[in-house]
Amino acid sequence: MHPSISFVLAEMKLIAAYLLALLGGNTSPSAECLKDILGSVGADADDDKIKLLLSEVKGKDITELIASGREKLASVPSGGGGGSVAVAATGGGGGGGAPAAAEPKKEEKVEEKEESDDDMGFSLFD
């Protein structure tokens, strides 16, 4: 796994633990609380990352933080345009009706495989 991916997953684990604590009714989760949540699923917690997270969210409304995060994510390119480009490139070849009918069937199989990959090879709490 790429180092930056493991860093992002570690951050997401902390955020998930924080949100779980909030959902459980703890309006101000402590570092120990987050460690307990992560430990309950066998995940390790880095003290420095926990302190950073808690300092960043201290005194802020979680709904505003989530809304701000959504705005930031909306501006991030997420790809996904390649499939439609490939279909457009193969569809206009002029090679007859039968080969063109075979191409979409191959595309459908590829899409099914992508959709069936639920956890994308990693778990939130690995």
C-alpha positions, 0 to 999 in steps of 0.5 A: 500500500502506498504510504500516503494511502495508509496515512489517509486511512489512519486519519479516517480511522480517527475521524470515524472514532470521533464521530462514533463518540459523538453519535454515542452522546459524548459531546467532547470525546477525549483522547482516551475515549478515541483510543478505546473506540479504536482499540475495540476493533483492534486498531492502533492510535497515534497520540500525536494524531489524536491530539491534532484532531482534537485541537482542530475540532475543539469548540467547533460544531460538527455539522459545520465541519462536515458541511465544510468538508463536503464543499472541499470534496466537491472541488476535488476531481474524482475521475470516472470520465474515462469509461464514457470516453472509451465507449465514445471512441469505440462506438463510431468505428464504422466496422459493422453492427455486430462488433459494435453490439459486442463492445457494450457487453464487455463494458457491462462486465467491467462495470459489474466487477467494479461495483462488486468490489465493496471495500476496495481491498482495505477495511476501515479498521485494518 
